[in-house]
């Protein structure tokens, strides 16, 4: 071993969730190290669109987490460099039938009671918000709190601002325990990092880290693709998607699901997501997934039908069976905390997750109840 460290906490994972945990822990006065087997944002974060969504979350614990994160992202936008590309563009959810509008209306009523902002947009006003939308839609809802960041830059800037020790390219091979079974740090091929607390922010690989600590966390990978078009004038002003996207997010199906989420970016390309399927860690390209995305995006925005897609990328979302992340201390293993399982919402939910973990680490009262996110709830 090259070196031993004395720290308040070790965070496993240099994605945006781990970075947010480091940032808020450091702000609370803690000494932390971040260790990752790859680079910053080398996993799910680097394969994300940067969605900061309120619109797709029904009233309940995840929406509460998203609303807290929405406020924190606004604060971070002022505190971090502009490279994070924070853009409070707002979201527009559209429906093709009156029945679908009714369902969105009921959904939005519950969200409003929790503090979300949602305004119904009649069919004849949709083109005031998005001039290039397809004709014939029945209506929709505008969510001004939806926003976007550049996810890899956001993770990098949060880590830099935290001042945390970084140990990249070092895989955690062991979670160290004392004689009483409490966590006392982690081991990599190069060093031991000693601390009374270890935070599992390993995203899709969070289940593996839990195993190293001797507990079970049923995190599964859910593959998703994104299409990137050639640079365009700002033909898409908001984050726009059809109502069936909400059902896809909440679904537990392992089969391929796709519902286009279309948005412009400050640099010009249009991003088109999102697919979901559970195929393990299969990284192969899926022509069917890409075909569906292209077709659905062109159905929403006919102007995109003849636009070139320059590239595609994909990654794995960390899925838990009840669609809620695991956040907080693990009652089965003293000193072990989890911050993973956010599925496709990790970038949006990262600041609130980091703030909650920092409260646990310092013994402060968390800003939200942690009970719905208990890591041991699956056993």
Short mmCIF file of the C-alpha atoms (twelve columns), coordinates in Angstrom:
data_MODEL
# 
_entry.id   MODEL 
# 
loop_
_atom_site.group_PDB 
_atom_site.id 
_atom_site.type_symbol 
_atom_site.label_atom_id 
_atom_site.label_alt_id 
_atom_site.label_comp_id 
_atom_site.label_asym_id 
_atom_site.label_seq_id 
_atom_site.Cartn_x 
_atom_site.Cartn_y 
_atom_site.Cartn_z 
_atom_site.pdbx_PDB_model_num 
ATOM 1   C CA . UNK A 1   0.000   0.000  0.000   1 
ATOM 2   C CA . UNK A 2   1.392   3.367  -0.982  1 
ATOM 3   C CA . UNK A 3   -0.387  5.606  1.470   1 
ATOM 4   C CA . UNK A 4   -2.956  5.625  4.239   1 
ATOM 5   C CA . UNK A 5   -5.389  8.473  4.734   1 
ATOM 6   C CA . UNK A 6   -7.473  9.662  7.650   1 
ATOM 7   C CA . UNK A 7   -10.757 11.089 6.358   1 
ATOM 8   C CA . UNK A 8   -14.302 11.774 7.485   1 
ATOM 9   C CA . UNK A 9   -15.798 9.920  4.509   1 
ATOM 10  C CA . UNK A 10  -14.855 8.073  1.350   1 
ATOM 11  C CA . UNK A 11  -17.220 8.451  -1.603  1 
ATOM 12  C CA . UNK A 12  -17.195 5.700  -4.214  1 
ATOM 13  C CA . UNK A 13  -18.178 7.150  -7.583  1 
ATOM 14  C CA . UNK A 14  -17.077 10.255 -9.486  1 
ATOM 15  C CA . UNK A 15  -20.340 10.777 -11.338 1 
ATOM 16  C CA . UNK A 16  -22.605 13.710 -10.630 1 
ATOM 17  C CA . UNK A 17  -24.187 12.106 -7.544  1 
ATOM 18  C CA . UNK A 18  -20.826 11.326 -5.971  1 
ATOM 19  C CA . UNK A 19  -19.624 14.812 -6.900  1 
ATOM 20  C CA . UNK A 20  -22.647 16.402 -5.237  1 
ATOM 21  C CA . UNK A 21  -22.073 14.294 -2.112  1 
ATOM 22  C CA . UNK A 22  -18.467 15.507 -2.013  1 
ATOM 23  C CA . UNK A 23  -19.490 19.115 -2.570  1 
ATOM 24  C CA . UNK A 24  -22.068 19.289 0.206   1 
ATOM 25  C CA . UNK A 25  -19.960 17.207 2.606   1 
ATOM 26  C CA . UNK A 26  -17.050 19.598 2.103   1 
ATOM 27  C CA . UNK A 27  -19.332 22.589 2.619   1 
ATOM 28  C CA . UNK A 28  -20.363 21.004 5.915   1 
ATOM 29  C CA . UNK A 29  -16.722 20.969 6.987   1 
ATOM 30  C CA . UNK A 30  -15.904 17.313 6.322   1 
ATOM 31  C CA . UNK A 31  -12.726 15.907 4.832   1 
ATOM 32  C CA . UNK A 32  -13.615 13.568 1.961   1 
ATOM 33  C CA . UNK A 33  -12.007 11.525 -0.768  1 
ATOM 34  C CA . UNK A 34  -13.644 10.374 -3.998  1 
ATOM 35  C CA . UNK A 35  -12.499 7.145  -5.619  1 
ATOM 36  C CA . UNK A 36  -13.592 5.763  -8.993  1 
ATOM 37  C CA . UNK A 37  -12.336 2.978  -11.199 1 
ATOM 38  C CA . UNK A 38  -12.618 5.290  -14.208 1 
ATOM 39  C CA . UNK A 39  -12.557 9.032  -14.972 1 
ATOM 40  C CA . UNK A 40  -14.901 11.746 -13.746 1 
ATOM 41  C CA . UNK A 41  -18.378 11.148 -15.232 1 
ATOM 42  C CA . UNK A 42  -17.162 7.954  -16.879 1 
ATOM 43  C CA . UNK A 43  -20.377 6.022  -16.231 1 
ATOM 44  C CA . UNK A 44  -24.047 6.966  -16.330 1 
ATOM 45  C CA . UNK A 45  -23.392 10.695 -15.914 1 
ATOM 46  C CA . UNK A 46  -21.345 10.936 -19.091 1 
ATOM 47  C CA . UNK A 47  -24.080 9.163  -21.054 1 
ATOM 48  C CA . UNK A 48  -26.911 11.409 -19.855 1 
ATOM 49  C CA . UNK A 49  -28.740 14.310 -21.462 1 
ATOM 50  C CA . UNK A 50  -28.494 16.519 -18.380 1 
ATOM 51  C CA . UNK A 51  -32.198 16.457 -17.559 1 
ATOM 52  C CA . UNK A 52  -33.333 18.350 -14.455 1 
ATOM 53  C CA . UNK A 53  -36.980 17.320 -14.507 1 
ATOM 54  C CA . UNK A 54  -39.925 18.030 -12.276 1 
ATOM 55  C CA . UNK A 55  -42.513 17.328 -14.965 1 
ATOM 56  C CA . UNK A 56  -42.197 13.529 -15.101 1 
ATOM 57  C CA . UNK A 57  -42.464 12.855 -11.355 1 
ATOM 58  C CA . UNK A 58  -45.762 12.172 -9.654  1 
ATOM 59  C CA . UNK A 59  -46.487 13.625 -6.234  1 
ATOM 60  C CA . UNK A 60  -44.488 11.765 -3.607  1 
ATOM 61  C CA . UNK A 61  -40.934 11.342 -2.331  1 
ATOM 62  C CA . UNK A 62  -39.190 11.588 -5.705  1 
ATOM 63  C CA . UNK A 63  -40.994 14.808 -6.607  1 
ATOM 64  C CA . UNK A 64  -40.079 16.256 -3.210  1 
ATOM 65  C CA . UNK A 65  -36.465 15.361 -3.930  1 
ATOM 66  C CA . UNK A 66  -36.684 16.926 -7.404  1 
ATOM 67  C CA . UNK A 67  -38.165 20.173 -6.088  1 
ATOM 68  C CA . UNK A 68  -35.399 20.485 -3.513  1 
ATOM 69  C CA . UNK A 69  -32.826 19.807 -6.213  1 
ATOM 70  C CA . UNK A 70  -34.433 22.395 -8.489  1 
ATOM 71  C CA . UNK A 71  -33.763 25.066 -5.882  1 
ATOM 72  C CA . UNK A 72  -30.239 23.807 -5.261  1 
ATOM 73  C CA . UNK A 73  -29.382 23.702 -8.983  1 
ATOM 74  C CA . UNK A 74  -30.365 27.360 -9.254  1 
ATOM 75  C CA . UNK A 75  -27.969 28.151 -6.408  1 
ATOM 76  C CA . UNK A 76  -25.231 26.045 -8.001  1 
ATOM 77  C CA . UNK A 77  -25.705 27.814 -11.326 1 
ATOM 78  C CA . UNK A 78  -24.568 31.020 -9.608  1 
ATOM 79  C CA . UNK A 79  -21.754 29.344 -7.663  1 
ATOM 80  C CA . UNK A 80  -20.174 27.189 -10.394 1 
ATOM 81  C CA . UNK A 81  -18.501 28.200 -13.677 1 
ATOM 82  C CA . UNK A 82  -20.635 28.724 -16.745 1 
ATOM 83  C CA . UNK A 83  -19.285 25.557 -18.356 1 
ATOM 84  C CA . UNK A 84  -22.021 23.634 -16.568 1 
ATOM 85  C CA . UNK A 85  -24.405 25.163 -19.169 1 
ATOM 86  C CA . UNK A 86  -27.279 25.410 -16.718 1 
ATOM 87  C CA . UNK A 87  -30.329 26.398 -18.758 1 
ATOM 88  C CA . UNK A 88  -33.740 26.885 -17.088 1 
ATOM 89  C CA . UNK A 89  -35.538 26.296 -20.390 1 
ATOM 90  C CA . UNK A 90  -38.701 24.756 -18.942 1 
ATOM 91  C CA . UNK A 91  -40.485 21.653 -20.120 1 
ATOM 92  C CA . UNK A 92  -43.503 21.066 -22.332 1 
ATOM 93  C CA . UNK A 93  -45.437 17.791 -22.103 1 
ATOM 94  C CA . UNK A 94  -47.830 17.298 -25.012 1 
ATOM 95  C CA . UNK A 95  -50.802 14.994 -25.547 1 
ATOM 96  C CA . UNK A 96  -52.295 13.725 -28.784 1 
ATOM 97  C CA . UNK A 97  -55.842 13.068 -27.527 1 
ATOM 98  C CA . UNK A 98  -58.310 14.748 -25.168 1 
ATOM 99  C CA . UNK A 99  -58.162 11.677 -22.922 1 
ATOM 100 C CA . UNK A 100 -54.396 12.059 -22.624 1 
ATOM 101 C CA . UNK A 101 -54.834 15.736 -21.738 1 
ATOM 102 C CA . UNK A 102 -57.264 14.734 -18.988 1 
ATOM 103 C CA . UNK A 103 -54.680 12.291 -17.610 1 
ATOM 104 C CA . UNK A 104 -52.002 14.991 -17.654 1 
ATOM 105 C CA . UNK A 105 -54.390 17.369 -15.874 1 
ATOM 106 C CA . UNK A 106 -54.941 14.894 -13.045 1 
ATOM 107 C CA . UNK A 107 -51.205 14.223 -12.846 1 
ATOM 108 C CA . UNK A 108 -50.432 17.958 -12.686 1 
ATOM 109 C CA . UNK A 109 -53.014 18.598 -9.968  1 
ATOM 110 C CA . UNK A 110 -51.170 16.227 -7.659  1 
ATOM 111 C CA . UNK A 111 -47.840 17.801 -8.541  1 
ATOM 112 C CA . UNK A 112 -49.101 21.318 -7.818  1 
ATOM 113 C CA . UNK A 113 -50.156 20.295 -4.325  1 
ATOM 114 C CA . UNK A 114 -46.547 19.277 -3.704  1 
ATOM 115 C CA . UNK A 115 -45.187 22.615 -4.945  1 
ATOM 116 C CA . UNK A 116 -44.552 22.019 -8.644  1 
ATOM 117 C CA . UNK A 117 -45.463 24.706 -11.161 1 
ATOM 118 C CA . UNK A 118 -47.579 23.441 -14.052 1 
ATOM 119 C CA . UNK A 119 -49.731 25.443 -16.471 1 
ATOM 120 C CA . UNK A 120 -52.152 23.883 -18.916 1 
ATOM 121 C CA . UNK A 121 -51.579 24.894 -22.529 1 
ATOM 122 C CA . UNK A 122 -54.571 24.556 -24.879 1 
ATOM 123 C CA . UNK A 123 -54.047 23.128 -28.324 1 
ATOM 124 C CA . UNK A 124 -54.253 26.498 -30.064 1 
ATOM 125 C CA . UNK A 125 -51.481 27.924 -27.839 1 
ATOM 126 C CA . UNK A 126 -48.905 25.141 -28.179 1 
ATOM 127 C CA . UNK A 127 -47.272 26.782 -31.175 1 
ATOM 128 C CA . UNK A 128 -46.734 29.983 -29.215 1 
ATOM 129 C CA . UNK A 129 -44.294 27.990 -27.066 1 
ATOM 130 C CA . UNK A 130 -42.942 25.692 -29.796 1 
ATOM 131 C CA . UNK A 131 -43.546 27.014 -33.331 1 
ATOM 132 C CA . UNK A 132 -42.249 23.844 -35.013 1 
ATOM 133 C CA . UNK A 133 -44.440 21.354 -33.154 1 
ATOM 134 C CA . UNK A 134 -46.533 18.995 -35.242 1 
ATOM 135 C CA . UNK A 135 -50.133 20.077 -35.880 1 
ATOM 136 C CA . UNK A 136 -53.111 18.262 -34.428 1 
ATOM 137 C CA . UNK A 137 -51.985 17.870 -30.829 1 
ATOM 138 C CA . UNK A 138 -54.744 18.091 -28.227 1 
ATOM 139 C CA . UNK A 139 -52.912 20.202 -25.656 1 
ATOM 140 C CA . UNK A 140 -50.217 19.994 -23.035 1 
ATOM 141 C CA . UNK A 141 -48.679 21.324 -19.833 1 
ATOM 142 C CA . UNK A 142 -45.826 23.760 -19.373 1 
ATOM 143 C CA . UNK A 143 -43.385 23.164 -16.489 1 
ATOM 144 C CA . UNK A 144 -41.173 26.243 -15.970 1 
ATOM 145 C CA . UNK A 145 -39.016 24.468 -13.343 1 
ATOM 146 C CA . UNK A 146 -37.590 21.940 -15.806 1 
ATOM 147 C CA . UNK A 147 -33.993 22.710 -16.769 1 
ATOM 148 C CA . UNK A 148 -30.809 21.216 -18.178 1 
ATOM 149 C CA . UNK A 149 -27.077 21.085 -17.482 1 
ATOM 150 C CA . UNK A 150 -24.075 19.643 -19.273 1 
ATOM 151 C CA . UNK A 151 -23.729 16.586 -17.014 1 
ATOM 152 C CA . UNK A 152 -20.028 15.772 -17.324 1 
ATOM 153 C CA . UNK A 153 -19.076 19.413 -16.787 1 
ATOM 154 C CA . UNK A 154 -21.444 19.658 -13.826 1 
ATOM 155 C CA . UNK A 155 -19.785 16.660 -12.159 1 
ATOM 156 C CA . UNK A 156 -16.295 17.979 -12.843 1 
ATOM 157 C CA . UNK A 157 -17.079 21.465 -11.525 1 
ATOM 158 C CA . UNK A 158 -18.768 20.122 -8.381  1 
ATOM 159 C CA . UNK A 159 -15.752 17.945 -7.653  1 
ATOM 160 C CA . UNK A 160 -13.334 20.799 -8.240  1 
ATOM 161 C CA . UNK A 161 -15.344 23.095 -5.971  1 
ATOM 162 C CA . UNK A 162 -15.450 20.436 -3.237  1 
ATOM 163 C CA . UNK A 163 -11.685 20.274 -2.887  1 
ATOM 164 C CA . UNK A 164 -12.000 16.542 -2.278  1 
ATOM 165 C CA . UNK A 165 -9.068  14.180 -2.784  1 
ATOM 166 C CA . UNK A 166 -9.556  12.396 -6.103  1 
ATOM 167 C CA . UNK A 167 -8.380  8.859  -6.771  1 
ATOM 168 C CA . UNK A 168 -9.345  8.082  -10.349 1 
ATOM 169 C CA . UNK A 169 -8.594  4.875  -12.163 1 
ATOM 170 C CA . UNK A 170 -8.654  2.945  -8.890  1 
ATOM 171 C CA . UNK A 171 -11.276 0.259  -8.436  1 
ATOM 172 C CA . UNK A 172 -12.530 -0.434 -4.929  1 
ATOM 173 C CA . UNK A 173 -11.730 -4.086 -4.275  1 
ATOM 174 C CA . UNK A 174 -12.756 -4.263 -0.621  1 
ATOM 175 C CA . UNK A 175 -14.850 -2.375 1.896   1 
ATOM 176 C CA . UNK A 176 -12.820 -2.500 5.106   1 
ATOM 177 C CA . UNK A 177 -14.573 -3.485 8.330   1 
ATOM 178 C CA . UNK A 178 -13.524 -3.397 11.958  1 
ATOM 179 C CA . UNK A 179 -13.881 -6.267 14.408  1 
ATOM 180 C CA . UNK A 180 -17.455 -5.221 15.223  1 
ATOM 181 C CA . UNK A 181 -18.472 -5.221 11.546  1 
ATOM 182 C CA . UNK A 182 -18.558 -1.435 11.099  1 
ATOM 183 C CA . UNK A 183 -17.103 0.224  8.021   1 
ATOM 184 C CA . UNK A 184 -13.626 1.703  8.418   1 
ATOM 185 C CA . UNK A 185 -12.700 2.542  4.828   1 
ATOM 186 C CA . UNK A 186 -12.011 1.012  1.423   1 
ATOM 187 C CA . UNK A 187 -9.155  -0.731 -0.327  1 
ATOM 188 C CA . UNK A 188 -7.963  -0.242 -3.900  1 
ATOM 189 C CA . UNK A 189 -5.013  -1.898 -5.640  1 
ATOM 190 C CA . UNK A 190 -2.926  1.143  -4.726  1 
ATOM 191 C CA . UNK A 191 -3.992  2.204  -1.234  1 
ATOM 192 C CA . UNK A 192 -6.245  1.959  1.777   1 
ATOM 193 C CA . UNK A 193 -8.514  4.957  2.346   1 
ATOM 194 C CA . UNK A 194 -9.524  4.956  5.993   1 
ATOM 195 C CA . UNK A 195 -12.694 6.681  7.171   1 
ATOM 196 C CA . UNK A 196 -15.593 5.968  9.534   1 
ATOM 197 C CA . UNK A 197 -18.089 6.425  6.671   1 
ATOM 198 C CA . UNK A 198 -18.226 5.113  3.102   1 
ATOM 199 C CA . UNK A 199 -20.772 6.458  0.609   1 
ATOM 200 C CA . UNK A 200 -21.829 4.135  -2.194  1 
ATOM 201 C CA . UNK A 201 -22.421 6.501  -5.121  1 
ATOM 202 C CA . UNK A 202 -21.385 3.950  -7.725  1 
ATOM 203 C CA . UNK A 203 -24.503 4.295  -9.869  1 
ATOM 204 C CA . UNK A 204 -25.264 1.204  -11.919 1 
ATOM 205 C CA . UNK A 205 -22.516 -0.651 -10.085 1 
ATOM 206 C CA . UNK A 206 -23.944 0.248  -6.676  1 
ATOM 207 C CA . UNK A 207 -25.101 -3.320 -6.165  1 
ATOM 208 C CA . UNK A 208 -21.536 -4.551 -6.530  1 
ATOM 209 C CA . UNK A 209 -20.266 -2.094 -3.895  1 
ATOM 210 C CA . UNK A 210 -23.061 -3.168 -1.569  1 
ATOM 211 C CA . UNK A 211 -21.934 -6.779 -2.013  1 
ATOM 212 C CA . UNK A 212 -18.396 -5.829 -1.031  1 
ATOM 213 C CA . UNK A 213 -19.859 -4.434 2.193   1 
ATOM 214 C CA . UNK A 214 -21.814 -7.618 2.795   1 
ATOM 215 C CA . UNK A 215 -25.314 -6.275 2.080   1 
ATOM 216 C CA . UNK A 216 -27.733 -6.555 -0.815  1 
ATOM 217 C CA . UNK A 217 -28.984 -3.678 -2.957  1 
ATOM 218 C CA . UNK A 218 -30.844 -4.797 -6.122  1 
ATOM 219 C CA . UNK A 219 -29.503 -2.187 -8.548  1 
ATOM 220 C CA . UNK A 220 -29.925 -3.260 -12.181 1 
ATOM 221 C CA . UNK A 221 -28.684 -1.593 -15.391 1 
ATOM 222 C CA . UNK A 222 -31.284 -0.148 -17.749 1 
ATOM 223 C CA . UNK A 223 -29.800 0.733  -21.132 1 
ATOM 224 C CA . UNK A 224 -30.718 3.973  -22.883 1 
ATOM 225 C CA . UNK A 225 -29.782 5.633  -26.194 1 
ATOM 226 C CA . UNK A 226 -29.547 9.286  -27.209 1 
ATOM 227 C CA . UNK A 227 -29.372 10.699 -30.743 1 
ATOM 228 C CA . UNK A 228 -27.435 13.897 -31.461 1 
ATOM 229 C CA . UNK A 229 -28.266 15.926 -34.577 1 
ATOM 230 C CA . UNK A 230 -26.166 18.297 -36.612 1 
ATOM 231 C CA . UNK A 231 -26.060 21.873 -35.204 1 
ATOM 232 C CA . UNK A 232 -29.267 23.780 -35.923 1 
ATOM 233 C CA . UNK A 233 -30.837 27.144 -35.215 1 
ATOM 234 C CA . UNK A 234 -32.927 26.979 -32.056 1 
ATOM 235 C CA . UNK A 235 -35.849 25.027 -33.511 1 
ATOM 236 C CA . UNK A 236 -36.716 23.470 -30.131 1 
ATOM 237 C CA . UNK A 237 -37.026 25.956 -27.289 1 
ATOM 238 C CA . UNK A 238 -38.037 23.756 -24.372 1 
ATOM 239 C CA . UNK A 239 -37.557 20.198 -23.229 1 
ATOM 240 C CA . UNK A 240 -40.465 18.599 -25.109 1 
ATOM 241 C CA . UNK A 241 -41.894 15.120 -24.806 1 
ATOM 242 C CA . UNK A 242 -45.126 13.228 -25.291 1 
ATOM 243 C CA . UNK A 243 -47.234 12.140 -22.352 1 
ATOM 244 C CA . UNK A 244 -46.366 8.453  -22.746 1 
ATOM 245 C CA . UNK A 245 -42.816 9.217  -21.577 1 
ATOM 246 C CA . UNK A 246 -44.153 9.516  -18.018 1 
ATOM 247 C CA . UNK A 247 -45.549 5.990  -18.183 1 
ATOM 248 C CA . UNK A 248 -42.244 4.668  -19.571 1 
ATOM 249 C CA . UNK A 249 -40.309 6.193  -16.676 1 
ATOM 250 C CA . UNK A 250 -42.609 4.513  -14.146 1 
ATOM 251 C CA . UNK A 251 -42.644 1.152  -15.918 1 
ATOM 252 C CA . UNK A 252 -40.761 -1.846 -14.603 1 
ATOM 253 C CA . UNK A 253 -40.773 -3.653 -17.938 1 
ATOM 254 C CA . UNK A 254 -37.510 -5.152 -19.162 1 
ATOM 255 C CA . UNK A 255 -38.552 -4.760 -22.817 1 
ATOM 256 C CA . UNK A 256 -37.488 -1.921 -25.081 1 
ATOM 257 C CA . UNK A 257 -39.521 1.231  -24.454 1 
ATOM 258 C CA . UNK A 258 -39.073 4.500  -26.281 1 
ATOM 259 C CA . UNK A 259 -40.720 7.886  -26.107 1 
ATOM 260 C CA . UNK A 260 -38.929 10.844 -27.620 1 
ATOM 261 C CA . UNK A 261 -37.651 13.652 -25.419 1 
ATOM 262 C CA . UNK A 262 -36.512 16.440 -27.731 1 
ATOM 263 C CA . UNK A 263 -34.506 19.500 -26.763 1 
ATOM 264 C CA . UNK A 264 -32.179 22.046 -28.262 1 
ATOM 265 C CA . UNK A 265 -28.807 22.874 -26.746 1 
ATOM 266 C CA . UNK A 266 -26.864 26.155 -26.477 1 
ATOM 267 C CA . UNK A 267 -24.262 24.801 -28.913 1 
ATOM 268 C CA . UNK A 268 -26.814 23.921 -31.612 1 
ATOM 269 C CA . UNK A 269 -27.340 20.139 -31.770 1 
ATOM 270 C CA . UNK A 270 -30.717 18.727 -30.817 1 
ATOM 271 C CA . UNK A 271 -30.668 15.866 -28.310 1 
ATOM 272 C CA . UNK A 272 -33.213 13.092 -28.789 1 
ATOM 273 C CA . UNK A 273 -33.794 10.505 -26.050 1 
ATOM 274 C CA . UNK A 274 -34.930 8.332  -24.489 1 
ATOM 275 C CA . UNK A 275 -35.110 4.571  -24.624 1 
ATOM 276 C CA . UNK A 276 -35.200 2.099  -21.744 1 
ATOM 277 C CA . UNK A 277 -34.521 -1.623 -21.712 1 
ATOM 278 C CA . UNK A 278 -33.003 -4.117 -19.293 1 
ATOM 279 C CA . UNK A 279 -30.375 -6.088 -21.213 1 
ATOM 280 C CA . UNK A 280 -27.696 -6.360 -18.533 1 
ATOM 281 C CA . UNK A 281 -24.484 -4.570 -19.460 1 
ATOM 282 C CA . UNK A 282 -24.862 -5.260 -23.191 1 
ATOM 283 C CA . UNK A 283 -23.230 -2.264 -24.913 1 
ATOM 284 C CA . UNK A 284 -24.126 -3.250 -28.469 1 
ATOM 285 C CA . UNK A 285 -25.929 -0.792 -30.713 1 
ATOM 286 C CA . UNK A 286 -29.674 -1.250 -31.150 1 
ATOM 287 C CA . UNK A 287 -30.841 -0.093 -34.607 1 
ATOM 288 C CA . UNK A 288 -34.456 -0.598 -33.512 1 
ATOM 289 C CA . UNK A 289 -34.037 1.746  -30.541 1 
ATOM 290 C CA . UNK A 290 -32.477 4.421  -32.750 1 
ATOM 291 C CA . UNK A 291 -35.142 3.996  -35.432 1 
ATOM 292 C CA . UNK A 292 -37.885 4.491  -32.859 1 
ATOM 293 C CA . UNK A 293 -36.254 7.620  -31.454 1 
ATOM 294 C CA . UNK A 294 -35.814 9.189  -34.869 1 
ATOM 295 C CA . UNK A 295 -39.372 8.373  -35.900 1 
ATOM 296 C CA . UNK A 296 -40.928 9.676  -32.694 1 
ATOM 297 C CA . UNK A 297 -38.869 12.885 -32.748 1 
ATOM 298 C CA . UNK A 298 -39.931 13.593 -36.334 1 
ATOM 299 C CA . UNK A 299 -43.556 12.960 -35.365 1 
ATOM 300 C CA . UNK A 300 -43.269 15.636 -32.665 1 
ATOM 301 C CA . UNK A 301 -41.194 18.028 -34.777 1 
ATOM 302 C CA . UNK A 302 -41.608 17.407 -38.539 1 
ATOM 303 C CA . UNK A 303 -38.800 19.903 -39.180 1 
ATOM 304 C CA . UNK A 304 -36.387 17.244 -37.883 1 
ATOM 305 C CA . UNK A 305 -37.388 14.624 -40.457 1 
ATOM 306 C CA . UNK A 306 -34.590 15.563 -42.873 1 
ATOM 307 C CA . UNK A 307 -32.010 16.570 -40.288 1 
ATOM 308 C CA . UNK A 308 -28.856 14.452 -40.026 1 
ATOM 309 C CA . UNK A 309 -28.066 12.565 -36.834 1 
ATOM 310 C CA . UNK A 310 -24.306 12.959 -36.411 1 
ATOM 311 C CA . UNK A 311 -23.814 10.494 -33.609 1 
ATOM 312 C CA . UNK A 312 -25.433 8.435  -30.914 1 
ATOM 313 C CA . UNK A 313 -24.355 7.474  -27.437 1 
ATOM 314 C CA . UNK A 314 -25.744 5.215  -24.763 1 
ATOM 315 C CA . UNK A 315 -25.274 4.181  -21.185 1 
ATOM 316 C CA . UNK A 316 -26.871 2.366  -18.282 1 
ATOM 317 C CA . UNK A 317 -29.274 3.868  -15.788 1 
ATOM 318 C CA . UNK A 318 -29.153 2.450  -12.239 1 
ATOM 319 C CA . UNK A 319 -32.617 0.978  -11.755 1 
ATOM 320 C CA . UNK A 320 -34.188 -0.073 -8.445  1 
ATOM 321 C CA . UNK A 321 -37.490 -2.014 -8.427  1 
ATOM 322 C CA . UNK A 322 -39.623 0.723  -6.848  1 
ATOM 323 C CA . UNK A 323 -38.095 3.538  -8.958  1 
ATOM 324 C CA . UNK A 324 -36.798 5.392  -5.895  1 
ATOM 325 C CA . UNK A 325 -33.098 5.840  -5.172  1 
ATOM 326 C CA . UNK A 326 -31.364 4.460  -2.100  1 
ATOM 327 C CA . UNK A 327 -30.265 7.426  -0.005  1 
ATOM 328 C CA . UNK A 328 -28.919 7.385  3.520   1 
ATOM 329 C CA . UNK A 329 -27.359 5.064  6.085   1 
ATOM 330 C CA . UNK A 330 -27.656 1.308  5.747   1 
ATOM 331 C CA . UNK A 331 -28.979 -0.104 9.012   1 
ATOM 332 C CA . UNK A 332 -27.394 -3.452 8.186   1 
ATOM 333 C CA . UNK A 333 -23.819 -2.119 8.068   1 
ATOM 334 C CA . UNK A 334 -22.779 0.730  10.403  1 
ATOM 335 C CA . UNK A 335 -20.830 3.402  8.567   1 
ATOM 336 C CA . UNK A 336 -22.146 2.460  5.111   1 
ATOM 337 C CA . UNK A 337 -24.313 4.993  3.292   1 
ATOM 338 C CA . UNK A 338 -25.891 4.772  -0.153  1 
ATOM 339 C CA . UNK A 339 -26.545 7.394  -2.807  1 
ATOM 340 C CA . UNK A 340 -27.455 5.380  -5.899  1 
ATOM 341 C CA . UNK A 341 -30.320 3.892  -7.876  1 
ATOM 342 C CA . UNK A 342 -31.629 7.179  -9.316  1 
ATOM 343 C CA . UNK A 343 -32.233 5.574  -12.727 1 
ATOM 344 C CA . UNK A 344 -32.437 8.333  -15.370 1 
ATOM 345 C CA . UNK A 345 -32.982 11.127 -12.839 1 
ATOM 346 C CA . UNK A 346 -29.598 11.137 -11.122 1 
ATOM 347 C CA . UNK A 347 -28.358 14.359 -12.665 1 
ATOM 348 C CA . UNK A 348 -31.497 16.204 -11.640 1 
ATOM 349 C CA . UNK A 349 -31.617 14.680 -8.147  1 
ATOM 350 C CA . UNK A 350 -27.893 14.886 -7.367  1 
ATOM 351 C CA . UNK A 351 -27.810 18.118 -5.319  1 
ATOM 352 C CA . UNK A 352 -30.636 17.081 -2.992  1 
ATOM 353 C CA . UNK A 353 -29.025 13.676 -2.577  1 
ATOM 354 C CA . UNK A 354 -25.709 15.267 -1.672  1 
ATOM 355 C CA . UNK A 355 -27.345 17.660 0.775   1 
ATOM 356 C CA . UNK A 356 -29.207 14.812 2.511   1 
ATOM 357 C CA . UNK A 357 -26.046 12.697 2.775   1 
ATOM 358 C CA . UNK A 358 -24.094 15.610 4.222   1 
ATOM 359 C CA . UNK A 359 -26.775 16.029 6.890   1 
ATOM 360 C CA . UNK A 360 -26.494 12.356 7.830   1 
ATOM 361 C CA . UNK A 361 -22.702 12.519 7.964   1 
ATOM 362 C CA . UNK A 362 -22.743 15.549 10.258  1 
ATOM 363 C CA . UNK A 363 -25.671 14.489 12.429  1 
ATOM 364 C CA . UNK A 364 -27.862 17.363 11.225  1 
ATOM 365 C CA . UNK A 365 -31.580 17.123 10.487  1 
ATOM 366 C CA . UNK A 366 -32.088 16.217 6.816   1 
ATOM 367 C CA . UNK A 367 -34.129 18.568 4.645   1 
ATOM 368 C CA . UNK A 368 -36.478 15.710 3.677   1 
ATOM 369 C CA . UNK A 369 -37.566 12.482 5.389   1 
ATOM 370 C CA . UNK A 370 -35.191 9.656  4.499   1 
ATOM 371 C CA . UNK A 371 -37.589 6.792  5.243   1 
ATOM 372 C CA . UNK A 372 -38.851 6.351  1.625   1 
ATOM 373 C CA . UNK A 373 -35.250 5.984  0.440   1 
ATOM 374 C CA . UNK A 374 -34.053 3.474  3.071   1 
ATOM 375 C CA . UNK A 375 -31.465 1.196  1.438   1 
ATOM 376 C CA . UNK A 376 -32.629 -1.881 3.367   1 
ATOM 377 C CA . UNK A 377 -36.283 -1.538 2.277   1 
ATOM 378 C CA . UNK A 378 -35.930 -4.335 -0.286  1 
ATOM 379 C CA . UNK A 379 -35.109 -6.969 2.341   1 
# 
